[in-house]
Amino acid sequence: MASTGVVLASADLVGPTDGVFEELTGPLKGWKRKLSGKKGGTPRKKDMAFVSPDGEEISNKWQLDKYLKSHPGVAVASDFEWVVSAAATPSGTPRRSARLTPKGRSFTEDTDEEMQPKERPLKRARRCLNGIGKKDGELPEMVNASTQDDEEIANGKKLSKIKENGNDMEKATLLRSGSDSYNLQLNSINSSSWDPAESSHILAVKKALHLSAIPSSVLCRDVEQAKVIEFCKSSIVQQVPGSIYVCGCPGTGKSLTMEQVKLLSVSWAAEANLSPPDIVSVNCTTLTDPRNIYQKVLQSLKQKEASDDVVKSWSLCLKELRQRVCDTSRKSGGSPRHMLLLIVDEMDYLITRNQEVLYDLFQLPTYPNSCCILIGIANAIDLTDRFLPKLRSLNCRPDVITYPAYTKDQISTVLTQRLKGVPFTVFQTASVELCARKVAAASGDMRKALHVCRSALDILETEVRAELDKGGIDTPSLNVSESSGSVQRSSSIKPPHLVRIDHMAKALARTFRSPVVETIQNLPQHQQMVLCSAVRLFRRAKKDATLVQLNKAYLDFCKSSSIPALAGSEFSSICRVLSDQALLKLGESREDRLRRVTLQVNQDDVVFALQGVRFFRNSLS
């Protein structure tokens, strides 16, 4: 907010006797500010008004916005200060905090003894702003609430002043607002310029939380990453073929470690005066047939070698891949071999009836003169033991490295590391902790935690834009209580717009909500009533029933609820719609009314989805 010079005009000089007028200078030259409070009292915000050069009186921000829109180019809304000046009151009496300080005594020329603060009798010591008492008989200095001090408090540079033994000493007072989350908001006023209405700020935070943003180091995976890096480095430097199998739950850092290996493999080869290895990475989810992986690997190699690209059968591709891996022509005169680093991600997609594809891949490093380093990645921990029991007899069993799920502390650490790259504070500490606890209890998937944070950021952005459309957002600031000298929130001041706990709770509910529950909640009323009737019918130890029995239960439900029921043909069509949505299962029969009906979802899901409606909650209780 731009500061404006103020020249105080007494009530007698200006003319009116119901208040004090201040002549404004700078960008607001020609404007006046009117303070009309009780005599001898301190003017409040509602007692303040601005008078335009044409004489129109403006008493609130809504009128100011309306005036500026009708008079473009006159002034800017940010030039108007709605903070009550500590200089004077309408009666010319200094504020109480000003009367207790030497700075306040210099305000007026009246130096009578009645304006001087009287000495208090010796009583118990009063506490200063920081909670430290003074000696008996000493009167603690109060915070001077002048305009300059208000600006310093709003900027977070200085919260209190304490004069001790005649020397000025600045100390930061503790904010005793009773809420740690609001303390974080107050600190963020000075440490950041976060504005959720700015698309560039939102984009910067989302970029830091995106999966494509590869951090410089993988946190909380030191042991597992060290094992993978040690294996790959020794294989490349010593030119020894081998294979490992990296497994673990989704979102535990397996693929991120592989990205680190790709970057480091080139530097390892350069340090050993070797040619960099050929790195081929294949994601098996893109393969329509598991045997197409041979052709995929050859295509990646041929792009580097500028060879012809001819479509061949999978058996010829496998034979050519074996020749490429065991090519002895490259080792002439004892020259070093050219290693091949093959990374197969989502390896469990290669499972077939006889597992021939997986056996062929794990046998590549065991061939004579092989230069293949195989790294298999999958979620299944027991893939090599359950599906590939012959690996031990074939002498090609890989080393298994397991990545455990992230804990709540690890998720919080990773999120904090990502947000450190953003130059402002966006999330409350409590909201990040809530996200970490919920994701760690559900799956420990770091990717899901990042998705939840981005979703919470979208909720905040939508909320802020809605507030802007309604009439604007006030700038956060602080208020100094004159009676106790403590820092408090003003009733008309809104805290900074950070991602709070309620935003994170909504994002978590969207992420972890069951799709079945969401589908049931979005159904029309009569379809929900059919499901409710099916739950009541199948509670009697029945697994299935005919369509006639379900229709009878539906009619009884409608009769007890005083709701008109649908006809028989409409009821059959509703059952077919619910069958198409996999909520009911309809059997086959010559007559439609004799078809067997089975509830295809859990009864608890239906009860949970409809418990928010009192009509269904009373019927299912």
C-alpha positions in Angstrom: 0.0 0.0 0.0 1.5 3.3 -1.0 2.0 5.7 1.9 0.5 9.2 1.6 1.6 12.3 3.4 -1.0 13.6 5.8 -1.4 17.2 7.0 -3.7 17.5 10.0 -6.2 20.3 10.0 -8.0 21.1 13.2 -11.8 21.2 13.3 -11.8 25.0 13.8 -9.7 25.7 10.7 -11.5 23.4 8.4 -15.0 24.4 9.4 -17.1 21.5 10.5 -17.2 20.7 14.2 -18.3 17.1 14.0 -14.9 15.6 13.3 -11.3 16.1 12.2 -10.3 16.5 8.5 -6.9 15.5 7.2 -5.6 17.0 4.0 -4.0 14.1 2.0 -0.9 14.7 -0.2 1.0 12.7 -2.7 -1.2 10.6 -5.1 -4.3 11.6 -3.2 -3.8 15.4 -3.4 -7.1 17.1 -3.1 -8.7 14.4 -1.0 -9.6 14.6 2.6 -9.9 12.0 5.4 -12.6 12.6 8.0 -12.5 11.1 11.5 -15.8 11.4 13.4 -15.6 9.5 16.7 -16.8 10.2 20.2 -15.3 13.2 21.9 -12.2 12.1 23.8 -12.3 8.6 22.3 -10.3 6.8 19.8 -11.7 6.8 16.2 -12.7 3.4 14.9 -12.6 2.1 11.3 -16.3 2.8 10.8 -15.8 6.4 12.0 -13.5 7.1 9.1 -14.4 8.4 5.7 -12.7 9.9 2.6 -14.0 13.1 0.9 -13.3 13.3 -2.8 -12.3 16.6 -4.5 -15.9 17.0 -5.8 -17.3 16.7 -2.2 -18.6 13.1 -2.3 -18.1 11.3 1.0 -16.9 7.6 0.9 -17.2 5.6 4.1 -16.3 2.0 3.0 -14.4 0.1 0.4 -17.5 -0.8 -1.6 -18.3 2.8 -2.1 -14.7 3.5 -2.9 -14.6 0.8 -5.6 -17.8 2.1 -7.1 -16.5 5.7 -7.2 -13.2 4.7 -8.8 -15.0 2.7 -11.5 -17.1 5.7 -12.3 -14.1 8.1 -12.2 -11.2 6.2 -13.9 -7.7 7.6 -13.6 -8.5 9.6 -10.4 -6.7 7.3 -8.0 -5.9 3.7 -7.1 -7.6 1.7 -4.4 -4.3 0.7 -2.9 -3.4 4.4 -2.1 -6.2 4.6 0.5 -5.2 3.7 4.0 -8.1 2.6 6.2 -5.9 2.2 9.3 -6.8 4.6 12.0 -4.0 7.1 12.5 -2.4 7.3 15.9 -1.8 11.0 15.5 -5.0 12.3 17.0 -8.6 11.8 17.8 -11.5 14.1 16.8 -11.1 15.9 20.1 -7.4 16.4 19.6 -6.6 14.1 22.5 -3.7 11.6 21.8 -4.4 7.9 22.0 -3.8 6.3 25.3 -0.8 4.4 24.0 0.6 7.7 22.7 0.0 9.4 26.0 2.1 6.8 27.8 5.2 7.3 25.6 7.6 10.3 25.1 6.8 10.0 21.4 3.1 10.6 22.1 3.8 13.6 24.4 5.6 15.3 21.6 2.5 15.2 19.6 0.7 18.1 21.2 2.0 21.4 22.6 -0.1 21.0 25.7 2.4 20.1 28.4 0.3 20.6 31.4 0.8 18.4 34.4 -2.7 16.9 33.8 -1.4 15.5 30.5 1.6 13.8 32.1 1.2 10.2 33.2 0.9 9.9 37.0 3.2 7.7 38.9 1.5 4.5 40.0 1.8 3.3 43.6 4.2 0.5 44.3 2.3 -2.7 43.5 3.1 -6.0 41.9 5.2 -5.8 38.8 3.4 -5.7 35.4 4.4 -7.9 32.6 5.9 -6.6 29.4 4.8 -7.6 26.0 7.1 -10.6 25.9 5.9 -11.9 29.3 9.0 -10.8 31.3 8.1 -8.7 34.4 10.0 -5.6 35.5 11.1 -4.5 38.9 8.7 -3.1 41.3 8.0 0.5 40.8 8.9 0.6 37.1 6.2 1.4 34.6 6.6 -0.7 31.5 6.7 1.1 28.2 3.7 0.4 25.9 3.9 -0.1 22.2 3.6 3.1 20.3 0.8 2.6 17.9 1.8 5.2 15.4 1.4 4.7 11.7 5.1 3.9 11.2 4.9 1.2 13.9 1.7 -0.3 12.4 3.5 -0.6 9.0 6.4 -2.4 10.7 4.1 -4.7 12.5 2.2 -5.5 9.3 5.4 -6.2 7.5 6.5 -8.7 10.2 9.7 -6.7 10.9 9.0 -5.7 14.4 6.3 -6.9 16.8 7.2 -4.9 20.0 9.6 -2.4 21.5 10.9 -2.6 25.0 12.9 0.1 26.6 15.2 -1.1 29.3 17.6 1.0 31.5 17.2 3.9 29.0 18.5 1.9 26.0 16.2 0.9 23.1 16.2 -2.8 22.6 14.1 -4.6 20.0 12.7 -8.0 20.9 10.3 -10.3 19.1 7.3 -11.1 21.2 5.7 -14.5 21.2 2.3 -14.7 19.4 0.0 -16.2 21.9 -3.1 -16.5 19.6 -3.7 -20.1 20.6 -3.3 -21.5 17.1 0.0 -22.7 15.6 -1.5 -22.7 12.2 -2.3 -19.0 12.4 1.3 -18.3 13.6 2.5 -19.9 10.4 0.2 -17.6 8.4 1.5 -14.5 10.2 5.1 -15.6 9.5 4.3 -16.1 5.8 3.2 -12.5 5.4 6.8 -11.3 5.5 8.6 -14.4 4.2 6.6 -14.7 1.0 4.5 -13.0 -1.6 2.2 -15.9 -2.2 -0.9 -15.0 -4.2 -3.2 -17.9 -5.2 -4.9 -15.7 -7.7 -1.7 -15.4 -9.7 -1.6 -18.2 -12.3 2.2 -18.1 -12.4 2.4 -18.9 -8.6 0.0 -21.8 -9.0 1.9 -23.1 -11.9 5.2 -22.9 -10.0 3.8 -24.9 -7.1 2.2 -27.5 -9.3 5.4 -27.9 -11.3 7.3 -28.6 -8.0 4.7 -31.2 -7.0 4.5 -32.9 -10.4 5.9 -36.4 -11.0 8.1 -35.2 -13.9 10.0 -32.9 -11.5 13.0 -35.2 -10.6 14.7 -34.1 -7.4 18.5 -33.8 -7.1 18.5 -36.7 -4.5 16.1 -39.4 -3.5 15.3 -38.9 0.2 14.4 -41.7 2.6 15.7 -44.4 0.2 19.4 -44.3 1.1 19.9 -48.0 1.8 18.0 -49.3 -1.3 19.4 -46.7 -3.6 23.0 -47.5 -2.4 22.5 -51.2 -3.2 21.2 -50.4 -6.8 24.0 -47.9 -7.5 26.7 -50.1 -6.1 25.6 -53.0 -8.4 25.3 -50.8 -11.5 28.6 -49.0 -10.9 30.6 -52.2 -10.4 29.0 -53.9 -13.4 29.8 -50.9 -15.7 33.3 -50.2 -14.4 34.4 -53.9 -14.2 32.3 -54.8 -17.3 30.7 -57.7 -15.5 27.1 -58.8 -16.6 24.5 -59.4 -14.0 20.8 -58.9 -13.1 18.8 -57.5 -10.2 15.1 -57.4 -9.5 13.7 -54.3 -7.8 10.3 -54.7 -6.3 8.0 -52.8 -3.9 4.6 -51.1 -3.6 3.7 -48.4 -6.2 5.1 -45.0 -5.6 8.0 -46.0 -3.4 10.8 -44.5 -5.5 11.8 -47.4 -7.8 11.5 -45.6 -11.1 13.0 -42.5 -9.6 16.1 -44.5 -8.6 16.4 -45.7 -12.2 16.5 -42.1 -13.4 19.4 -41.5 -11.1 21.2 -44.6 -12.4 20.8 -43.4 -16.0 22.4 -40.0 -15.2 25.3 -41.5 -13.2 26.2 -44.4 -15.6 27.7 -42.0 -18.1 29.9 -40.4 -15.5 31.0 -43.8 -14.2 32.1 -44.9 -17.7 34.0 -41.6 -18.2 35.9 -41.9 -14.9 37.0 -45.4 -16.0 38.0 -44.3 -19.5 35.3 -46.5 -21.0 32.7 -45.8 -23.6 29.3 -45.0 -22.1 26.9 -48.0 -22.1 23.8 -48.3 -24.3 20.8 -47.6 -22.0 17.5 -49.2 -23.1 14.4 -48.6 -20.9 11.2 -50.4 -21.7 7.9 -50.0 -20.0 6.0 -53.2 -20.5 2.6 -51.5 -20.1 3.0 -50.3 -23.7 3.3 -53.8 -25.1 0.3 -55.5 -26.7 2.1 -58.9 -26.6 4.9 -59.8 -24.0 7.0 -61.2 -26.9 7.1 -57.8 -28.5 9.7 -56.7 -26.0 12.5 -58.3 -28.1 11.6 -56.1 -31.1 11.2 -53.1 -28.8 14.8 -53.5 -27.4 16.2 -54.0 -30.9 14.5 -50.9 -32.2 16.0 -48.8 -29.5 19.5 -50.2 -30.3 19.1 -49.7 -34.0 18.2 -46.1 -33.6 21.6 -45.6 -32.0 23.4 -47.7 -34.5 21.6 -46.3 -37.6 20.7 -49.8 -38.8 17.7 -50.8 -40.9 14.4 -51.2 -39.2 12.7 -54.3 -40.6 9.7 -55.9 -38.9 10.6 -59.5 -38.0 9.0 -62.3 -36.0 9.6 -62.5 -32.2 11.8 -65.6 -32.6 14.1 -63.8 -35.1 14.2 -60.8 -32.8 15.2 -62.9 -29.8 17.9 -64.6 -31.8 19.3 -61.2 -33.0 19.1 -59.8 -29.5 21.2 -62.8 -28.2 23.8 -62.2 -30.9 23.9 -58.5 -30.0 24.4 -59.2 -26.3 27.1 -61.9 -26.9 28.9 -60.2 -29.8 32.6 -61.1 -29.5 33.6 -58.9 -32.5 33.7 -55.9 -30.2 36.4 -57.5 -28.0 39.4 -57.4 -30.3 42.9 -57.0 -29.0 41.7 -56.9 -25.4 39.7 -53.7 -26.0 36.9 -53.0 -23.4 33.4 -54.2 -24.3 30.4 -52.0 -24.9 28.0 -52.7 -22.1 24.2 -52.7 -22.5 22.0 -51.5 -19.5 18.5 -52.9 -20.0 15.9 -51.6 -17.7 12.5 -53.4 -17.8 9.8 -51.6 -15.9 6.5 -53.2 -14.9 8.0 -56.6 -15.6 4.9 -58.4 -14.2 3.1 -57.6 -17.5 5.4 -60.1 -19.2 3.9 -63.1 -17.2 2.7 -65.8 -19.6 1.5 -69.4 -19.3 5.0 -70.9 -19.3 6.9 -67.7 -18.5 9.3 -68.1 -21.5 9.7 -64.4 -22.0 10.9 -63.8 -18.4 13.2 -66.8 -18.5 14.8 -65.5 -21.7 15.4 -62.1 -20.3 17.0 -63.3 -17.1 19.2 -65.7 -19.1 20.7 -62.9 -21.2 23.4 -61.9 -18.6 24.4 -65.6 -18.2 25.5 -66.2 -21.8 29.2 -66.5 -22.6 30.8 -63.1 -23.4 27.5 -61.3 -22.4 27.6 -57.6 -22.0 24.0 -57.2 -20.6 23.1 -55.7 -17.3 19.5 -56.4 -16.6 17.3 -54.5 -14.1 13.8 -55.7 -13.7 11.2 -53.6 -11.9 7.8 -54.7 -10.7 5.3 -54.3 -7.8 5.1 -58.1 -7.0 7.6 -59.0 -4.3 7.4 -62.8 -4.9 7.6 -62.7 -8.7 10.9 -64.6 -8.9 9.9 -67.2 -6.3 6.3 -67.7 -7.3 6.5 -67.5 -11.1 10.1 -68.3 -11.9 11.2 -71.2 -9.7 13.6 -72.5 -12.3 15.9 -69.5 -12.1 18.1 -71.1 -9.4 18.6 -74.3 -11.4 19.5 -72.2 -14.5 22.1 -70.3 -12.4 20.4 -66.9 -13.3 18.6 -66.0 -10.1 18.8 -62.2 -9.7 19.5 -60.2 -6.5 16.2 -58.9 -5.0 16.0 -55.4 -3.6 12.7 -54.5 -1.9 11.5 -50.9 -1.6 9.2 -50.5 1.5 6.2 -48.2 1.6 6.8 -44.6 2.8 6.0 -43.8 6.4 4.3 -40.6 7.5 7.5 -39.0 8.5 9.2 -39.9 5.2 6.2 -38.5 3.2 6.3 -35.3 5.1 10.1 -35.0 4.5 9.7 -35.5 0.8 6.9 -33.0 0.5 8.9 -30.4 2.4 11.9 -31.0 0.2 9.8 -30.4 -2.9 8.2 -27.3 -1.5 11.5 -25.8 -0.6 12.1 -25.0 -4.3 9.1 -22.6 -4.2 10.0 -19.1 -3.0 6.9 -18.7 -0.8 4.9 -20.6 1.8 1.9 -22.4 0.4 0.8 -25.2 2.8 0.2 -25.1 6.5 2.3 -27.5 8.5 -0.8 -29.2 9.8 -2.2 -29.8 6.3 1.0 -31.4 5.1 1.0 -33.7 8.2 -2.6 -34.7 7.6 -1.8 -35.6 4.0 1.3 -37.7 5.1 -0.7 -39.5 7.8 -3.6 -40.4 5.6 -1.5 -41.6 2.6 0.9 -43.5 4.8 -2.0 -45.3 6.5 -3.7 -46.1 3.1 -0.8 -47.2 0.8 2.4 -45.2 1.4 2.3 -44.2 -2.2 4.3 -41.0 -2.7 2.7 -40.3 -6.1 -0.7 -40.3 -4.4 0.5 -37.8 -1.8 1.7 -35.5 -4.6 -1.6 -35.8 -6.3 -3.5 -35.0 -3.1 -1.4 -31.8 -2.6 -2.1 -30.7 -6.2 -5.8 -31.4 -5.7 -5.8 -29.3 -2.5 -4.1 -26.5 -4.3 -6.9 -26.6 -7.0 -9.5 -26.3 -4.2 -7.7 -23.3 -2.8 -7.5 -21.6 -6.2 -11.2 -22.1 -6.8 -12.1 -20.7 -3.4 -9.9 -17.6 -3.9 -11.3 -16.9 -7.4 -14.8 -17.2 -6.0 -13.9 -14.6 -3.3 -12.4 -12.3 -5.9 -15.6 -12.5 -7.9 -17.7 -11.6 -4.9 -15.8 -8.4 -4.1 -12.1 -8.8 -3.3 -9.8 -10.0 -0.6 -8.5 -7.8 2.2 -4.8 -7.6 2.8 -3.8 -9.4 6.0 -2.3 -7.3 8.8 -2.0 -7.3 12.6 -3.7 -5.3 15.3 -2.0 -4.2 18.6 -4.3 -4.3 21.6 -3.9 -1.1 23.6 -5.1 -2.5 26.9 -2.8 -5.5 27.0 -0.2 -4.7 24.4 -0.5 -8.1 22.8 -0.7 -8.9 19.1 -4.2 -10.0 18.1 -6.2 -10.5 15.0 -8.5 -7.8 13.8 -12.1 -8.9 13.3 -12.2 -7.4 9.8 -8.9 -8.9 8.7 -8.6 -12.2 6.8 -5.6 -14.5 7.2 -3.4 -15.3 4.2 -4.8 -17.8 1.8 -2.8 -21.0 2.4 -3.7 -24.6 1.9 -5.5 -25.4 5.2 -6.6 -28.6 6.8 -10.1 -28.3 5.4 -8.7 -28.0 1.8 -6.5 -31.1 2.4 -9.5 -33.0 3.9 -11.6 -32.4 0.8 -8.7 -33.4 -1.5 -8.2 -36.6 0.5 -11.9 -37.4 0.4 -11.8 -37.0 -3.4 -8.8 -39.2 -3.8 -9.6 -42.1 -1.5 -13.4 -42.2 -2.1 -14.6 -45.5 -3.5 -15.8 -45.4 -7.1 -18.7 -47.7 -6.1 -19.8 -45.2 -3.4 -19.6 -42.3 -5.8 -21.6 -44.1 -8.4 -24.4 -45.0 -5.9 -24.5 -41.4 -4.6 -25.0 -40.1 -8.2 -27.9 -42.5 -9.0 -31.5 -41.2 -9.4 -33.8 -41.7 -6.4 -35.7 -44.7 -7.7 -32.5 -46.6 -8.6 -31.2 -45.9 -5.1 -34.5 -47.2 -3.7 -34.1 -50.4 -5.7 -30.6 -50.9 -4.3 -32.0 -50.1 -0.8 -34.7 -52.7 -1.3 -32.1 -55.3 -2.4 -30.0 -54.7 0.7 -33.1 -55.2 3.0 -34.1 -58.3 1.1 -30.6 -59.9 1.1 -30.1 -59.2 4.8 -32.3 -62.3 5.5 -29.4 -64.7 4.8 -30.3 -64.7 1.1 -27.7 -64.6 -1.7 -30.1 -64.1 -4.6 -33.8 -63.7 -5.4 -36.1 -63.5 -8.4 -37.0 -60.3 -10.0 -40.6 -60.7 -8.7 -39.3 -60.9 -5.1 -37.2 -57.8 -5.5 -40.2 -56.0 -7.1 -42.3 -56.9 -4.1 -39.6 -55.6 -1.7 -39.5 -52.4 -3.7 -43.3 -51.9 -3.6 -43.3 -52.4 0.2 -40.5 -49.9 0.5 -42.4 -47.3 -1.6 -45.6 -48.0 0.4 -43.9 -47.5 3.7 -42.3 -44.3 2.5 -45.5 -42.9 0.8 -43.8 -42.6 -2.5 -45.5 -43.7 -5.8 -43.9 -46.8 -7.2 -42.9 -47.4 -10.8 -44.7 -49.8 -13.2 -43.4 -53.3 -13.8 -41.8 -52.5 -17.1 -40.0 -49.4 -15.7 -38.8 -51.5 -12.8 -37.3 -54.1 -15.1 -35.5 -51.3 -17.1 -34.1 -49.9 -13.9 -32.7 -53.3 -12.9 -31.1 -53.6 -16.4 -29.5 -50.2 -15.9 -28.1 -51.2 -12.5 -26.8 -54.4 -14.1 -25.0 -52.4 -16.8 -23.3 -50.4 -14.0 -22.2 -53.7 -12.3 -24.3 -53.0 -9.2 -26.8 -55.8 -9.8 -26.3 -59.1 -11.5 -29.3 -60.5 -13.6 -29.4 -64.1 -14.5 -30.9 -65.7 -17.6 -34.5 -67.0 -17.8 -37.3 -67.5 -20.3 -39.5 -65.1 -18.4 -38.2 -61.8 -17.3 -39.9 -61.9 -13.9 -38.1 -65.2 -13.0 -34.6 -63.9 -13.6 -32.3 -64.3 -10.6 -31.0 -61.1 -9.1 -27.8 -60.8 -7.1 -26.3 -57.8 -5.3 -22.9 -57.4 -7.0 -21.5 -54.8 -4.5 -20.9 -55.0 -0.8 -23.9 -54.1 1.3 -21.8 -51.9 3.5 -20.9 -49.8 0.5 -24.6 -49.2 -0.3 -25.3 -48.3 3.4 -22.3 -46.0 3.5 -23.3 -44.2 0.3 -26.9 -43.6 1.3 -26.3 -42.8 5.0 -26.0 -39.1 4.3 -29.7 -39.1 3.3 -32.0 -39.3 6.3 -34.7 -41.0 4.2 -32.5 -44.0 3.4 -30.6 -43.9 6.8 -33.9 -44.6 8.6 -34.9 -47.3 6.2 -31.5 -49.2 6.4 -31.1 -48.8 10.2 
